[in-house]
Amino acid sequence: MEETLKIILDKLNSMDSDIKDLKSEFKGLKSEVNDLKKHVLVIENEHGKKLDALFDGYKQLYEAQQEMKKDIKDIKETLNVHELKLLKVK
């Protein structure tokens, strides 16, 4: 009986040691996860600024393109008017 209790006690001590090791590893993992979260936040912030700049550039290009389209349309209309005037002159 004493020997059985000793075996059980040894196993409990071994399990206790394993639990302590697991707790230590878990704390290390928590620390690593927190570090990764910080890095992800920095990356999101930096990329967010870059994406904002890209979208601003896209918006500027789009607006310039729309303005050029309007200018081309106005030039075509003026050209048509001039062609009509030339036809009347002939």
N, C-alpha and C positions, 0 to 999 in steps of 0.2 A: 504494500500500500504506500509506504513512504517513497519507494522508488517511482511509483506512478505519479505521485504528487510532485516529485522532483522533476520528472520528465515534463509534466504540465507546466510547472513553474519555469523551467528552461524555455519551453515554447512560448510562454507568455512574455518572458524577458526578450526573447528574440523578436516577437511580434511588436513589442514596445519599441525596441530599437529600430525596427523597420518603419514603424509609424513616425518616429522622430525623423528618420531619413526622408520619408515622404513629405513631411511637413516642411523640412528644410528645402527640398527640391521645389515644392509648391510655392514657397516664399520667393525663391529665385525666379520661377516662372512668372509670378505676379510682377516682380520687378521688371523683367524683360518685356512683359506685355505693356506695362506703363511706359517704358522707354519707347516702345514701338508706337504707342498712341501719340506720344509727343512728336515723333518723327512724322507720322501720318498727318498730324495737324499742321506741321510746318510745310510739308509738301502740298497739302490742300490749299493752304494760304498762298504759297508762291505760285502754284499753278492757277489758282483762282484769279490772281492779278494778271497773269499772262493771258488767260482766256478772256478776261475783260478787255485787255488791250487788243487782242485779235478781233473781238467782236466790234470794238470801236473802229478799228481799221476797216473791217468789212462794211460797217455802216457808212463810213466816209466814202468808200469806193462805190457802194450802191447809190448813194446820193449824187456823187459826181457822174455816174453813169446815167442816172435819170435826167440830170441837167443836160448832159451831152445829147441825149435822145431828144429832149425838147428843143435844143439848139438846132439839131439836124432837121427836125420837123419844121421849124421856123424857116430855115434856109431853103428847104424844098418848096415851101409855100411861096417864098419870095422868088425863087427860080421859076416857078410856074407862072407867077404874075408877070415876070419879065418876059418869059417866052410868049405869053399872050400879047403883051405890048409889042413885041418884035413882029409877031404875025400880023398885027394891025398896021404896023408901019410898012410892011412889004406890000 
